[in-house]
Amino acid sequence: KVALRSNGAQVIEPGMQVVVPASDRVEVRFNIKATSYGQARFQCVAKADQLSDAAEFSLPIMTAASSETFATYGAIDKGAAVQKLATPTNVIERFGGLTVSTSSSATQNLTESYEYLRRYQYDCSEQLSSRLIAMLSLQDTLQAFGALKADQIGIFKRRIEDDIALLEKRQNQDGSFALWQTNEKQKWPYVSAQVTQSLVLAKAKLYQVDAHVLKQALSHLKEIEKDLEPNCGKRTKIALQAKALNVRHLAHDDDSNAAKELLHKAIGEKFASEPIDHAKQSLSLEVAAWLLPILKTNTACAEQVAFIRKLLNSEIRETASTASANDSGYGDSSYRLFYSPRRLDAVVTEALIEDQPENKLIPKLVKGLLAGRQNGIWQGTQENCCVLQTLDKYFSTFEKQTPDFEGQTWLNDTLVANSKFVGRSLETKSTTVPMQYLLSQGKPSNEVLINKQGPGRLYYRLALDYASKNLNLKQIKQGFTVSRTYEAVDAKSDLSKDKDDTWHIKAGSTVRVKVKFETPGIRYHVALNDPFPAGAEAVNDRLQGTRKVLPDTLEESSEPHWSAGWKDHENLRDHQAEAFSSHLAAGQYEYSYLLRATTPGRFTVPPTKVEEMYMSETFGRTHSDVVVIE
């Protein structure tokens, strides 16, 4: 006789009688129903005649719910901001709540990027001018936040002066600049434009620049197309000319007629009637951003300015917290322009700051740029240089005033947070109002008021975290679109799917789980987690002795448009599979692994979820699944 009882789960048939042959064993299965989540304790008793024994053990029962986060961001220069908050219904009381985060600066610690450029060991003209632009851009910010001490300023400035002198020596007779040394055979027109840009910026920051060198350099930019290789594509040629016009704009030498002509050359005279999708094939977003401030100087170019604004806004992909531009670059010629997606975001952000400082996408683009760092820096000297220049533009435009304010957050009539910011600080202050308190108010909607008193800019984030009690969850797309399917491995009869979408898997069989997800924009620090049916376990094919079912590498996707080589790391845990990536470009991705069905039963499987770990309001999930192992 065998009996089972439980605290935390319901035993459907608590006792039965079995025959155990001598020197043998028999499997005894009990039907169990999970009634609540937490730790379920079990006691099993066996009795034969006068002999008996018992064992105790426990099993975790996990909720099939999935957490959700929704957030809004904003900035306050004067007065207050009011946000409406709907109280969620049918949610788990002990989980989540409203989190209020405030800070006084959007320019997070940038010293790692500065140190990277300062110590960079190679000294080609691109790298020298990138370092020069970055140091000139950071000079005011580093001093404002106390990262550049008084005794370090002299060394900092001498490094800038040495870089200026070295770049001046690399000027060719025609006014261009060599990559390494004068009179090189190959011309690098983008490098000439960037070196000129660094000298223009140095002069604006009151450093001594050779007037003749700068005059020659700016004159050369007017004829920069002479340095272009014959096999450069049209898109690349236009980009280099636009960059040259933009550098001249920084030197207060605006040529709106040339900018207008270049725009028409890229997309035709009838540009206004061109669909945006067609226009962006001929006109990169960088070119649009470089030309925008030049065209804006001429009221006769109002139509062109309106078109570029429309193009930029249509190609910026935003989430609740970040934004990024969406462009394919310059193909095989990208190396000639040192192109990267982060530089594109920086160039677009800087153009918007100059053209539309009130645009609400600007703080999101800045947050996206900051999120794109790895170990405190961006990729390569070009990205670090361009991003830091943009952040300097942001700092000088929006954070001129030294913060000295008090921020108060009210939930209806209750003060829930009170934060003071005095002086430059990178600190973020957070307060969480528990979900139990929100639900106890008994109001279908609430009003959150954030008030600022004193000089400076207050940045805020309001985030609502919760988990639904409903186990039949629907698909959600908040930055990711996610799907999950199961596939038979050994025999088609091992797996089937009902009309009501219930999966049936034969006990003991192996199935392949395939997760696909899409993202329309760049995502940072992405985590994928895919829960298992409770009656299944992962097959780790990296363990010795495990039968290899998948190819030796998972980098090859069965479908060419879905990339499988995206993950930096993965975990196969007892209850779910996890995969991570620090950076994902816009695109389609796939993740695959094996499951073995071990325990018969009917199981509710929580949704697969893909999210940005540090901005969890950017997420996507599948619907819940029901899996029957039989």
Summary of the structure (lengths in Angstrom):
residues: 630
radius of gyration: 30.6
end to end distance: 25.4
largest distance: 108.3
contacts: 2002
relative contact order: 0.14
helix: 33%
strand: 32%
